[in-house]
Amino acid sequence: MPTSLAPAKVNLFLHVGTVQKNGRHPLDSLVMFAGPEAADRVSAESADTLTLCVAGPRSSGLEVGGDNLVLSAAQALCVAEGRSHGAALTLDKHLPVAAGIGGGSADAGATLRVLQKLWSLERDLVRQVAVPLGGDVPVALEGRTALMQGEGEQVRPQKNLPRLPAVLVNPAVDCPTGPVFRAFDAEGGISAFSALEAVPEMRSPEELIAWLAHQRNDLQSPAVRLVPAIGEVLDVLNVVPRSRLVRMSGSGATCFALFATDDDAQSAARDLERAHPKWWIRATSLGDAR
C-alpha cells in the first residue's frame, strides 16, 4: 500500500507582484518542508472505485467529496490519462487548515505521489496534473527546497542549503487566502517586484538565516491587519530566547521562528506549549521533504 508524508510547506520569504489580468499574482518564494512531526499522511489501496476516508486529529469538518483536494487530484489524474482508476484513499490529517503552510496542497501532492506508484503512471503526466490544482501543488509534489515562482508552476530546486531548525506556530484561527490577497491589492501591491535567479550557496543555518533577514513576506502586514492573532504570535516569537528570525508563512496564520540548533528549537517549543496550550506548535527541521 503506497503511503506518503504530506509535510507542511514553509515560505521562508514570499515576494508578491501586482495582480494580473487573470486575477493571479506573480510569486517569488523560497520554500522548505517540515519533518514528519508537522505532516499529514496519505495512503492508497487498490479498489474498484475512488473513495476517500479522512481521519486524524484535524479531520473534523473536512469534506470527503469532490471539493477535497485529495479526490480532486485523483480525479484529475484519471482525466489526464483518459481512463478510470480506482483507489481507496486515506488522509490522516494533522496540519491545521487555512494556515499558510499548504496543508491541502501537501495532501494533493502526496496523493499524486502514491497514485503514481499504485497506478504505474509516468512522472511527466503527474507533474502536468499538479499545475492546475493550485499554486502550491507543484512544489508540494516535488517536496524539495525550491524557489517557487510564476504563479507557482515554476519550481526551481535549490541545492547546498542547510536544514533549518524551526518552530511552527498557529494560533488556532483560520486565515483564508483570498481576503489576504485582496487586502494586499487594496494597499497597492508591490510595484518593484522581481524574481531571484538563484539563492546563494550557504553552508550553515546562521549564514542562511542572516541572508533571509534581508527578505520579506509581502502578505504579512495585510494578514496581521485582517487577523490580529497573527500579530500576537509574531510578538511572542520575537522574544523567544535564541530565536534568530521570525516571520509568517504564506498568507497566514502560521508563523515560524528559526534557530541555530535543533536543541534550541525543541526547548522553545516546550516553553511555548506550556504558555499557549491552545496553539498548534511544532518543533521541526526545514529542508527537503523526508
TIKOL-365853 format. One line per 5 residues: their letters; for each residue z negated, x, y negated of N, C-alpha, C. Coordinates in Angstrom, 1 decimal. Last residue first. Layout:
BEGIN
a	Z/X/Y/Z/X/Y/Z/X/Y; ...
//
This chain:
BEGIN
radgl	-3.8/11.0/-14.6/-4.2/11.6/-13.3/-4.3/10.5/-12.2; -1.8/11.6/-17.5/-2.5/10.7/-16.6/-2.7/11.3/-15.2; -2.5/14.4/-19.6/-1.6/13.7/-18.7/-2.4/12.8/-17.8; -5.3/13.7/-21.7/-4.2/14.6/-21.3/-3.2/13.8/-20.6; -8.8/13.5/-22.2/-7.5/13.1/-22.5/-6.5/14.1/-22.2
stari	-11.6/12.6/-20.5/-10.8/13.7/-20.8/-9.4/13.3/-21.0; -14.5/10.6/-21.5/-13.3/10.9/-20.6/-12.7/12.2/-21.1; -16.9/8.0/-21.8/-16.6/9.4/-21.9/-15.4/9.8/-21.0; -16.7/4.8/-23.1/-16.4/5.7/-22.0/-16.2/7.1/-22.5; -17.9/1.6/-24.0/-18.0/3.1/-24.3/-17.6/3.9/-23.0
wwkph	-18.1/-1.4/-25.5/-17.4/-0.7/-24.4/-17.3/0.8/-24.8; -21.2/-2.6/-26.8/-19.9/-1.9/-27.0/-19.4/-1.4/-25.6; -23.7/-3.4/-26.2/-22.7/-4.4/-26.1/-21.3/-3.8/-26.4; -25.5/-1.3/-26.7/-25.3/-1.7/-25.3/-24.1/-2.8/-25.2; -25.9/1.1/-28.5/-25.0/0.0/-28.7/-24.6/-0.6/-27.4
areld	-27.7/3.0/-27.8/-27.8/2.4/-29.2/-27.0/1.2/-29.3; -27.0/3.7/-25.2/-28.4/3.3/-25.5/-28.5/2.5/-26.8; -24.3/4.5/-25.7/-24.6/3.4/-24.8/-26.0/2.8/-25.0; -24.7/6.8/-27.3/-24.1/5.6/-27.8/-24.4/4.3/-27.0; -25.9/8.6/-25.4/-26.6/8.1/-26.6/-26.1/6.9/-27.2
raasq	-23.7/8.8/-23.6/-25.0/8.3/-23.2/-25.9/7.8/-24.3; -21.8/9.9/-25.2/-21.6/8.6/-24.7/-22.9/8.0/-24.2; -22.9/12.4/-25.8/-22.6/11.5/-26.9/-22.5/10.1/-26.4; -22.8/13.6/-23.3/-24.1/13.4/-23.9/-23.9/12.4/-25.1; -20.0/13.7/-22.8/-20.9/12.9/-21.9/-22.2/12.6/-22.6
adddt	-19.2/15.4/-24.9/-18.7/14.1/-24.8/-19.6/13.2/-24.0; -20.5/17.8/-24.2/-20.8/17.2/-25.5/-20.4/15.7/-25.5; -19.3/18.3/-21.7/-20.8/18.0/-21.8/-21.1/17.4/-23.1; -16.7/18.9/-22.4/-17.0/17.6/-21.7/-18.5/17.3/-21.8; -16.3/20.2/-25.8/-16.6/20.3/-24.4/-16.9/18.9/-23.7
aflaf	-15.5/19.4/-28.3/-15.1/20.7/-27.8/-15.3/20.9/-26.3; -14.3/16.1/-28.9/-15.4/17.1/-28.8/-14.8/18.4/-28.2; -13.5/13.1/-30.7/-13.1/14.3/-29.9/-14.2/15.3/-30.0; -13.8/9.6/-30.5/-14.3/10.9/-31.1/-13.9/12.0/-30.2; -12.0/6.6/-31.3/-12.3/7.8/-30.4/-13.0/8.9/-31.2
ctags	-11.7/3.0/-31.0/-11.8/4.3/-31.8/-12.2/5.4/-30.8; -10.1/-0.1/-30.7/-10.8/1.1/-30.0/-10.6/2.3/-30.9; -8.8/-2.3/-31.6/-10.0/-1.9/-32.3/-10.7/-0.7/-31.7; -5.9/-0.6/-33.2/-7.3/-1.0/-33.0/-7.5/-2.1/-32.0; -3.3/0.2/-33.0/-3.6/-0.8/-34.0/-5.1/-1.3/-33.9
gsmrv	-4.1/3.5/-32.0/-3.1/2.4/-32.1/-3.4/1.5/-33.2; -7.5/4.3/-32.5/-6.3/4.5/-31.7/-5.4/3.2/-31.9; -9.2/5.9/-35.2/-8.8/4.7/-34.5/-7.6/5.0/-33.7; -11.2/8.9/-35.1/-10.0/8.1/-35.6/-9.9/6.9/-34.7; -12.8/12.0/-35.6/-13.0/10.6/-35.3/-11.8/9.8/-35.9
lrsrp	-13.7/15.2/-34.4/-12.6/14.4/-35.1/-12.8/12.9/-34.6; -16.0/16.3/-33.3/-15.1/17.1/-34.2/-14.0/16.3/-34.9; -19.4/15.8/-32.7/-18.1/15.2/-32.7/-17.2/16.0/-33.7; -22.0/16.9/-32.9/-20.9/17.7/-32.2/-19.6/17.0/-32.1; -23.6/13.7/-33.1/-23.7/15.2/-33.1/-22.6/15.8/-32.3
vvnlv	-22.1/11.2/-35.0/-22.5/11.6/-33.7/-22.5/13.2/-33.6; -21.1/10.3/-37.4/-22.4/11.0/-37.5/-22.9/11.4/-36.1; -18.7/9.1/-36.7/-18.7/10.2/-37.7/-20.0/10.9/-37.8; -19.4/6.9/-35.2/-18.9/8.1/-34.5/-18.9/9.3/-35.4; -20.3/5.1/-37.2/-21.2/5.6/-36.2/-20.7/6.9/-35.5
dlveg	-17.9/4.7/-38.6/-19.1/5.2/-39.3/-20.1/5.8/-38.3; -16.3/3.5/-36.6/-15.9/4.8/-37.2/-17.1/5.5/-37.9; -17.7/1.1/-36.2/-17.6/2.1/-35.1/-17.3/3.5/-35.7; -17.4/-0.1/-38.7/-18.7/0.2/-38.2/-18.7/1.3/-37.1; -14.6/-0.4/-38.8/-15.2/0.5/-39.7/-16.7/0.9/-39.3
iapvl	-14.5/-2.4/-36.8/-13.8/-1.1/-36.6/-14.4/-0.1/-37.5; -15.6/-4.6/-38.0/-16.4/-3.9/-36.9/-15.8/-2.6/-36.6; -13.7/-5.7/-39.8/-14.7/-4.8/-40.3/-15.5/-4.0/-39.2; -10.6/-6.2/-39.5/-11.7/-6.3/-38.5/-12.8/-5.3/-38.9; -9.1/-5.9/-41.8/-9.0/-7.2/-41.1/-10.2/-7.3/-40.1
rvaps	-9.8/-3.4/-42.7/-10.0/-4.5/-43.6/-9.9/-5.8/-42.9; -9.1/-1.9/-40.4/-10.5/-1.9/-40.8/-10.8/-3.1/-41.8; -6.3/-2.2/-40.5/-7.1/-2.7/-39.3/-8.6/-2.9/-39.7; -5.6/-0.8/-42.8/-5.4/-2.2/-42.7/-6.2/-2.9/-41.6; -6.5/1.9/-41.9/-7.0/1.2/-43.1/-6.8/-0.3/-43.0
qldnr	-4.9/2.4/-39.6/-6.4/2.4/-39.5/-7.0/1.6/-40.7; -2.2/2.8/-39.5/-2.7/1.4/-39.3/-4.2/1.3/-39.4; -1.8/5.5/-39.6/-1.4/4.7/-40.8/-1.9/3.2/-40.7; -3.7/8.0/-38.8/-3.3/6.8/-38.2/-3.0/5.8/-39.4; -2.8/11.5/-39.2/-3.5/10.3/-39.6/-3.1/9.1/-38.7
qhalw	-3.4/15.1/-39.5/-2.5/14.0/-39.2/-3.3/12.7/-39.6; -5.1/17.1/-39.7/-4.2/17.0/-40.8/-3.2/15.9/-40.6; -6.5/17.1/-37.3/-7.2/16.7/-38.5/-6.3/16.5/-39.7; -4.9/18.3/-35.5/-4.9/16.8/-35.6/-5.6/16.3/-36.8; -5.7/20.9/-35.8/-4.3/20.5/-36.2/-4.3/19.0/-36.4
ailee	-8.3/20.8/-34.7/-8.1/21.3/-36.1/-6.7/20.9/-36.6; -7.7/20.1/-32.1/-8.4/19.2/-33.0/-8.2/19.5/-34.4; -6.4/22.4/-31.2/-5.6/21.2/-31.3/-6.3/20.2/-32.2; -8.5/24.3/-31.3/-7.3/24.5/-32.1/-6.5/23.2/-32.3; -10.4/23.1/-29.6/-10.7/23.3/-31.0/-9.5/23.5/-31.9
psrme	-9.1/23.2/-27.1/-9.4/21.9/-27.8/-9.7/22.1/-29.2; -6.5/25.7/-27.0/-7.9/25.3/-26.9/-8.1/24.0/-27.5; -3.8/26.2/-27.3/-4.4/26.5/-26.0/-5.8/26.0/-25.9; -0.7/24.9/-28.5/-2.1/25.2/-28.7/-2.9/25.3/-27.4; 2.4/24.7/-30.0/1.7/25.1/-28.8/0.2/25.5/-29.2
pvael	3.1/21.9/-32.2/2.9/23.4/-31.9/2.1/23.6/-30.6; 5.2/19.3/-31.2/3.8/19.7/-31.5/3.7/21.2/-31.2; 8.3/18.6/-32.8/7.5/19.0/-31.7/6.1/19.3/-32.2; 9.4/17.2/-34.9/10.3/17.7/-33.9/9.5/18.1/-32.7; 8.0/14.1/-36.2/7.9/15.5/-35.9/8.9/15.9/-34.8
asfas	9.6/11.9/-38.5/9.1/12.2/-37.2/9.1/13.7/-36.9; 8.5/10.5/-41.6/9.5/11.4/-40.9/8.8/11.8/-39.6; 8.0/8.5/-44.5/7.9/8.6/-43.0/9.0/9.6/-42.5; 7.5/7.8/-47.1/7.8/9.2/-46.8/7.7/9.5/-45.3; 6.5/5.2/-47.4/7.9/5.5/-47.7/8.4/6.9/-47.3
iggea	4.8/3.0/-45.5/4.8/4.5/-45.8/6.3/4.9/-46.1; 3.7/-0.2/-46.8/4.1/0.7/-45.8/4.1/2.2/-46.2; 2.7/-2.2/-48.5/3.9/-1.4/-48.9/4.4/-0.3/-47.9; 0.9/-3.9/-47.7/0.4/-2.8/-48.5/1.5/-1.9/-48.9; 2.3/-5.5/-46.0/1.9/-6.1/-47.2/1.4/-5.0/-48.2
dfarf	2.5/-3.8/-43.7/3.7/-4.1/-44.5/3.3/-4.6/-45.9; -0.2/-4.0/-42.9/0.4/-2.7/-43.2/1.6/-2.9/-44.1; -0.4/-6.7/-42.2/-1.2/-6.1/-43.3/-0.7/-4.8/-43.8; 1.4/-6.6/-40.1/1.7/-7.4/-41.3/0.9/-7.0/-42.5; 0.0/-5.0/-38.3/1.3/-4.5/-38.8/1.7/-5.3/-40.1
vpgtp	-2.2/-6.7/-37.9/-2.4/-5.4/-38.4/-1.1/-4.8/-39.0; -1.0/-9.0/-36.7/-1.7/-9.1/-38.0/-1.9/-7.7/-38.7; -0.1/-7.8/-34.2/0.8/-8.4/-35.2/0.2/-8.5/-36.6; -2.3/-7.0/-32.5/-1.4/-6.0/-33.2/-0.6/-6.6/-34.3; -5.6/-8.1/-32.7/-4.2/-8.3/-32.3/-3.3/-7.5/-33.2
cdvap	-8.4/-7.2/-31.7/-7.7/-6.8/-32.9/-6.2/-6.9/-32.6; -11.5/-8.4/-30.5/-10.1/-8.3/-30.4/-9.5/-7.9/-31.7; -14.5/-6.6/-29.8/-13.8/-7.6/-30.7/-12.3/-7.3/-30.5; -16.1/-4.6/-28.8/-16.0/-5.9/-28.1/-15.5/-7.0/-29.0; -15.7/-2.1/-30.0/-16.9/-2.9/-30.4/-16.9/-4.3/-29.8
nvlva	-15.0/0.7/-28.1/-14.5/-0.6/-28.5/-15.7/-1.5/-28.8; -14.5/4.1/-27.8/-15.5/3.1/-28.1/-14.7/1.9/-28.7; -14.4/7.1/-26.0/-13.7/5.9/-26.4/-14.7/4.8/-26.7; -14.8/10.5/-26.4/-15.5/9.3/-26.1/-14.7/8.2/-26.8; -13.4/13.5/-24.9/-13.4/12.4/-25.8/-14.4/11.3/-25.4
plrpl	-11.8/16.6/-24.5/-13.0/15.8/-24.2/-13.1/14.7/-25.3; -8.4/17.1/-23.9/-9.4/16.9/-25.0/-10.6/16.1/-24.5; -6.4/19.6/-22.5/-7.0/18.4/-22.4/-8.1/18.3/-23.4; -4.0/21.5/-24.5/-5.2/21.4/-23.7/-5.6/19.9/-23.5; -0.5/21.8/-24.0/-1.5/21.3/-24.8/-2.8/21.1/-23.9
nkqpr	1.9/22.4/-22.5/1.0/23.5/-23.0/0.0/23.0/-24.1; 4.3/19.9/-23.6/3.6/20.8/-22.6/2.7/21.8/-23.3; 5.1/16.7/-24.1/4.7/17.9/-24.8/3.9/18.7/-23.8; 7.9/14.5/-23.8/6.7/15.1/-23.2/6.4/16.4/-23.9; 8.9/12.0/-25.6/9.2/13.4/-25.5/8.0/14.1/-25.1
vqege	10.5/9.0/-25.6/9.3/9.7/-25.1/9.6/11.1/-24.8; 11.6/6.3/-27.3/11.8/7.8/-27.2/10.5/8.4/-26.8; 10.7/3.8/-27.6/11.6/4.0/-26.5/11.9/5.5/-26.3; 9.3/3.3/-29.8/8.5/3.5/-28.6/9.4/3.9/-27.4; 11.2/3.2/-31.7/10.3/2.0/-31.6/9.5/2.1/-30.3
gqmla	10.8/6.6/-32.3/11.7/5.5/-32.4/10.9/4.2/-32.5; 8.3/8.1/-30.1/9.0/7.9/-31.3/10.0/6.8/-31.2; 5.7/9.9/-28.9/6.3/8.6/-28.7/6.9/8.2/-30.1; 5.2/12.9/-27.4/5.5/12.3/-28.7/6.2/11.0/-28.4; 2.8/13.1/-24.7/4.1/13.0/-25.3/4.1/12.5/-26.7
trgel	1.4/13.5/-21.6/1.2/13.8/-23.0/2.6/13.9/-23.7; 2.5/10.9/-19.3/2.4/12.3/-19.7/2.1/12.4/-21.2; 3.4/8.5/-18.3/2.0/8.9/-18.1/1.7/10.4/-18.4; 5.7/6.9/-18.0/5.8/8.4/-17.8/4.4/9.0/-17.5; 4.7/4.4/-18.6/5.4/4.6/-17.3/5.4/6.1/-17.0
avpvd	3.8/4.7/-21.2/2.8/4.4/-20.1/3.4/4.7/-18.7; 6.2/5.1/-22.5/5.2/6.2/-22.4/4.2/6.0/-21.4; 7.3/2.4/-22.1/8.0/3.7/-21.6/7.0/4.9/-21.5; 5.3/0.7/-23.3/5.5/0.7/-21.8/6.3/2.0/-21.4; 4.9/0.4/-26.0/4.0/1.4/-25.3/4.4/1.5/-23.8
gglpv	6.7/-1.6/-26.8/6.8/-0.3/-27.3/6.0/0.8/-26.6; 8.1/-3.5/-24.0/7.1/-3.3/-25.1/7.1/-1.9/-25.5; 10.2/-4.1/-22.3/8.9/-4.7/-22.0/7.9/-4.5/-23.1; 12.5/-2.7/-22.8/12.4/-4.0/-23.5/11.0/-4.7/-23.2; 11.9/-0.2/-21.3/12.0/-0.2/-22.7/11.9/-1.6/-23.3
avqrv	11.7/-0.5/-18.4/10.5/-0.3/-19.2/10.7/-0.6/-20.7; 14.2/-0.5/-17.4/13.5/-1.7/-17.4/12.3/-1.6/-18.3; 14.9/2.2/-17.4/15.6/1.2/-18.3/14.9/-0.1/-18.4; 13.1/3.2/-15.5/13.0/3.6/-16.9/13.7/2.7/-17.9; 14.2/2.1/-13.2/12.8/1.7/-13.6/12.6/2.1/-15.1
ldrel	16.6/3.4/-13.1/16.6/1.9/-13.2/15.2/1.5/-13.7; 15.8/6.0/-12.7/16.5/5.7/-13.9/16.5/4.2/-14.1; 14.6/5.9/-10.1/13.8/6.1/-11.3/14.5/5.7/-12.5; 15.5/3.4/-7.7/15.9/4.6/-8.5/15.1/4.7/-9.8; 13.2/2.1/-5.3/14.1/2.0/-6.4/14.4/3.3/-7.1
swlkq	11.6/1.1/-3.1/12.6/2.2/-3.0/13.6/2.1/-4.0; 9.6/-0.8/-3.3/11.0/-1.3/-3.1/12.0/-0.2/-3.0; 7.3/0.8/-3.5/7.4/-0.3/-2.5/8.8/-0.7/-2.2; 8.0/2.6/-5.6/7.7/3.1/-4.3/7.9/2.0/-3.2; 8.4/0.8/-7.7/9.5/1.7/-7.4/9.3/2.3/-6.0
lvrlt	6.0/-0.5/-7.7/7.1/-1.2/-7.1/8.3/-0.3/-6.9; 4.4/1.4/-8.9/4.1/1.0/-7.5/5.2/0.3/-6.9; 5.6/1.7/-11.4/5.5/2.9/-10.5/5.3/2.4/-9.1; 5.4/-0.8/-12.5/6.8/-0.3/-12.3/6.7/0.9/-11.3; 2.6/-1.0/-12.7/3.4/-1.9/-11.9/4.8/-1.4/-11.5
agada	2.1/1.0/-14.6/1.6/1.2/-13.3/2.3/0.2/-12.3; 3.3/-0.3/-16.8/3.8/1.0/-16.4/3.4/1.3/-14.9; 1.7/-2.6/-17.0/3.1/-2.7/-16.8/3.7/-1.4/-16.2; -0.8/-1.4/-17.6/-0.6/-2.2/-16.4/0.8/-2.4/-16.0; -0.1/-0.3/-20.1/-0.5/0.6/-19.0/-0.4/-0.1/-17.6
sgggi	0.3/-2.6/-21.5/1.4/-1.7/-21.3/1.1/-0.7/-20.1; -2.3/-3.6/-21.5/-1.2/-4.4/-20.9/0.0/-3.5/-20.6; -3.6/-1.4/-22.9/-4.0/-1.9/-21.6/-2.9/-2.6/-20.9; -3.3/0.2/-25.3/-2.2/-0.1/-24.4/-2.5/-0.6/-23.1; -5.3/0.5/-27.0/-5.2/1.5/-26.0/-4.2/1.2/-24.9
gaavp	-5.8/-1.6/-28.7/-5.2/-0.4/-29.3/-5.1/0.7/-28.3; -6.8/-4.0/-27.8/-7.8/-2.9/-28.1/-7.1/-1.7/-28.6; -6.3/-6.3/-26.3/-6.1/-6.3/-27.7/-6.9/-5.2/-28.4; -8.9/-5.9/-23.8/-7.6/-6.3/-24.2/-7.5/-6.3/-25.7; -10.5/-3.1/-22.1/-10.5/-4.3/-23.0/-9.1/-4.6/-23.4
lhkdl	-10.1/-2.3/-18.6/-9.9/-2.0/-20.0/-10.0/-3.2/-20.9; -10.2/-3.3/-16.0/-11.4/-2.6/-16.6/-11.3/-2.4/-18.1; -8.9/-5.1/-13.4/-8.9/-5.0/-14.9/-10.2/-4.4/-15.3; -6.7/-4.7/-11.0/-8.1/-4.6/-11.2/-8.4/-4.2/-12.6; -4.2/-6.7/-9.8/-4.6/-6.0/-11.0/-6.1/-5.9/-11.1
tlaag	-1.9/-6.8/-7.2/-3.3/-6.9/-7.6/-3.6/-6.1/-8.8; 0.8/-8.5/-5.8/0.3/-7.5/-6.8/-1.1/-7.8/-7.1; 2.9/-8.8/-3.3/1.6/-9.3/-3.6/0.9/-8.2/-4.5; 6.3/-9.2/-3.6/5.2/-8.3/-3.6/4.0/-9.1/-3.9; 9.9/-9.4/-3.1/8.6/-10.0/-3.0/7.5/-8.9/-3.0
hsrge	12.9/-9.6/-4.9/12.0/-8.9/-4.1/10.7/-9.7/-4.0; 16.4/-10.5/-5.5/14.9/-10.8/-5.5/14.2/-9.9/-4.5; 18.7/-8.6/-7.4/18.3/-9.3/-6.2/16.8/-9.5/-6.2; 19.4/-7.0/-9.6/20.3/-8.0/-9.2/20.0/-8.7/-7.9; 17.9/-5.1/-10.9/18.6/-4.7/-9.6/19.5/-5.8/-9.1
avcla	17.1/-6.6/-13.0/17.9/-5.4/-13.3/18.6/-4.9/-12.0; 15.5/-8.6/-11.8/16.7/-8.9/-12.6/17.6/-7.7/-12.7; 13.5/-7.0/-10.7/14.3/-7.9/-9.8/15.6/-8.2/-10.6; 12.3/-6.0/-13.0/12.9/-5.1/-12.0/13.9/-5.9/-11.1; 11.4/-8.3/-14.2/12.4/-7.6/-14.9/13.1/-6.6/-13.9
qaasl	9.3/-9.0/-12.4/10.5/-9.8/-12.5/11.6/-9.1/-13.2; 7.5/-6.9/-12.9/8.1/-7.1/-11.6/9.3/-7.9/-11.7; 6.9/-7.3/-15.7/7.6/-6.0/-15.2/8.2/-6.2/-13.9; 5.7/-9.8/-15.5/7.0/-9.6/-16.3/7.7/-8.4/-15.9; 3.5/-9.2/-14.0/4.5/-10.1/-13.4/5.8/-9.9/-14.2
vlndg	2.2/-7.6/-16.0/2.4/-7.1/-14.6/3.5/-7.9/-14.0; 2.0/-9.1/-18.3/3.0/-8.0/-18.3/3.2/-7.4/-16.9; 2.0/-12.6/-18.1/1.3/-11.4/-17.8/2.3/-10.3/-17.7; 3.6/-14.8/-18.3/3.3/-14.1/-19.6/2.5/-12.8/-19.3; 3.8/-16.0/-15.8/4.9/-15.2/-16.2/4.6/-14.4/-17.5
gvelg	0.3/-15.9/-14.9/1.6/-16.5/-14.8/2.6/-15.5/-15.4; -2.3/-15.3/-15.2/-1.7/-14.8/-14.0/-0.3/-15.3/-13.8; -4.1/-14.3/-18.1/-3.1/-15.1/-17.5/-2.6/-14.5/-16.2; -7.6/-13.7/-18.4/-6.3/-13.2/-18.3/-5.3/-14.1/-17.6; -10.2/-14.8/-18.3/-9.3/-15.3/-19.3/-7.9/-14.7/-19.3
ssrpg	-11.6/-11.9/-16.8/-11.8/-13.3/-17.3/-10.9/-13.6/-18.5; -11.3/-9.3/-16.1/-10.3/-10.2/-15.7/-10.4/-11.6/-16.3; -13.0/-7.1/-16.4/-12.3/-7.6/-17.6/-11.2/-8.6/-17.3; -14.0/-6.4/-13.9/-14.9/-6.9/-14.9/-14.3/-7.4/-16.2; -11.7/-7.7/-11.3/-12.3/-6.7/-12.1/-13.2/-7.3/-13.2
avclt	-8.4/-9.2/-10.8/-9.9/-9.1/-10.5/-10.4/-8.0/-11.5; -5.7/-11.2/-10.2/-6.4/-10.4/-11.2/-7.9/-10.4/-10.9; -2.8/-11.3/-8.3/-4.2/-11.6/-8.3/-4.9/-10.7/-9.3; 0.5/-12.6/-8.2/-0.5/-11.7/-8.9/-1.9/-12.2/-8.7; 3.6/-12.5/-6.3/2.3/-13.1/-6.7/1.4/-12.1/-7.4
ltdas	6.8/-13.1/-5.2/6.0/-12.3/-6.2/4.7/-13.1/-6.5; 7.2/-13.4/-1.6/7.4/-13.8/-3.0/6.5/-12.9/-3.9; 6.7/-12.1/0.7/7.9/-12.8/0.6/8.2/-13.2/-0.8; 5.5/-8.7/0.5/5.3/-10.1/0.6/6.6/-10.8/0.4; 3.7/-5.6/0.5/4.9/-6.3/0.9/4.6/-7.8/1.0
easvr	1.5/-5.0/-2.2/1.7/-5.1/-0.8/3.0/-5.8/-0.6; 0.2/-2.9/-4.8/1.2/-3.9/-4.4/1.4/-3.8/-2.8; -2.1/-2.4/-7.6/-1.6/-2.2/-6.2/-0.6/-3.2/-5.8; -3.5/-0.9/-10.4/-2.5/-1.9/-9.9/-2.1/-1.5/-8.5; -6.3/-0.6/-12.5/-5.6/-0.2/-11.3/-4.7/-1.3/-10.8
daaep	-7.3/0.8/-15.7/-7.1/-0.3/-14.8/-6.5/0.3/-13.5; -9.6/3.2/-17.0/-8.3/2.9/-16.5/-8.4/1.6/-15.7; -11.6/5.4/-17.5/-11.1/4.4/-18.5/-9.7/4.0/-18.1; -12.0/7.0/-15.4/-13.2/6.2/-15.9/-12.8/5.3/-17.0; -9.7/8.5/-14.9/-9.9/7.2/-14.2/-11.1/6.4/-14.6
gafmv	-8.8/9.5/-18.4/-9.0/9.7/-16.9/-9.4/8.4/-16.2; -6.3/8.7/-20.8/-7.7/8.9/-20.4/-7.7/9.1/-18.9; -3.5/10.4/-22.3/-4.1/9.3/-21.5/-5.5/9.7/-21.0; -1.9/10.7/-25.6/-2.6/11.3/-24.4/-3.2/10.1/-23.6; 0.6/10.9/-28.0/-0.1/10.1/-27.0/-0.7/10.9/-25.9
lsdlp	1.5/11.1/-31.3/1.1/11.9/-30.1/0.2/11.1/-29.2; 4.0/9.3/-32.9/2.7/9.3/-32.4/2.5/10.3/-31.2; 5.8/7.5/-34.9/5.7/8.9/-34.6/4.3/9.1/-34.1; 8.1/4.7/-35.3/6.8/5.3/-35.0/6.9/6.8/-34.7; 9.6/2.1/-37.2/9.7/3.4/-36.6/8.3/4.1/-36.4
hrgnk	9.0/-1.3/-36.4/8.7/-0.2/-37.2/9.0/1.1/-36.5; 10.9/-4.5/-36.4/10.1/-3.4/-35.8/9.9/-2.3/-36.7; 12.6/-6.3/-37.6/11.1/-6.6/-37.6/10.3/-5.6/-36.9; 15.1/-5.5/-37.9/14.8/-6.2/-36.6/13.3/-6.6/-36.5; 15.1/-4.1/-40.3/15.7/-5.5/-40.3/15.3/-6.3/-39.0
qvtgv	11.8/-2.5/-40.3/13.2/-2.5/-40.2/13.8/-4.0/-40.2; 9.0/-1.4/-42.2/9.6/-2.4/-41.3/11.1/-2.4/-41.4; 8.4/2.1/-42.6/8.5/0.7/-43.1/9.3/-0.1/-42.2; 6.6/4.0/-40.0/7.6/3.8/-41.1/7.6/2.4/-41.6; 3.6/5.6/-39.1/4.4/4.3/-39.1/5.3/4.3/-40.3
hlfln	1.9/7.7/-37.0/2.6/7.6/-38.3/3.6/6.5/-38.1; -0.9/8.4/-35.5/0.1/7.3/-35.4/0.7/7.2/-36.8; -2.6/10.6/-33.2/-2.2/10.2/-34.5/-1.1/9.1/-34.4; -3.4/9.9/-30.7/-4.2/10.9/-31.4/-3.8/10.9/-32.9; -3.6/7.0/-29.0/-2.8/7.6/-30.1/-3.6/8.6/-30.9
vkapa	-4.2/6.8/-25.7/-4.8/7.0/-26.9/-3.8/7.7/-27.9; -4.2/4.5/-23.0/-3.4/5.3/-23.9/-4.1/5.5/-25.2; -6.0/4.2/-20.0/-6.0/3.9/-21.5/-5.1/5.0/-22.1; -4.2/4.1/-16.9/-5.2/4.6/-17.8/-4.9/4.2/-19.3; -3.9/2.8/-14.1/-3.2/2.4/-15.4/-4.2/2.8/-16.5
lstpm	-3.2/4.2/-10.9/-4.1/4.0/-12.1/-3.2/3.6/-13.3; -1.7/2.5/-8.2/-1.6/3.4/-9.3/-2.7/3.1/-10.3; -0.6/2.2/-4.8/-1.6/2.0/-5.8/-1.5/3.0/-6.9; 1.1/0.9/-2.0/1.1/1.8/-3.2/0.1/1.3/-4.2; 0.0/0.8/1.2/0.0/0.0/0.0/0.0/0.9/-1.2
//
